[in-house]
């Protein structure tokens, strides 16, 4: 029974890792839907700022995902 415990914990961590990523993607998609509204009469500098924000958001999302992956790997 004790020999099965580490394997059961590893399986649980694998399931948790998969679900954390799915939940993070759902949260990101829901937040993204709220930001998809178009604004009329935008200037070029507004579009540039928006593109920069999207780039930063993407980098943060990737960093969060990598951090969570490393945390789960370290806990094994």
Secondary structure, DSSP 4 states (H G I P E B T S, - for coil): -HHHHHHHHHHHHHHHHHHHHHHHHHHHHHHHHHT----SS--HHHHHHHHHHHHHHHHHHHHHHHHHHHHHHHH-
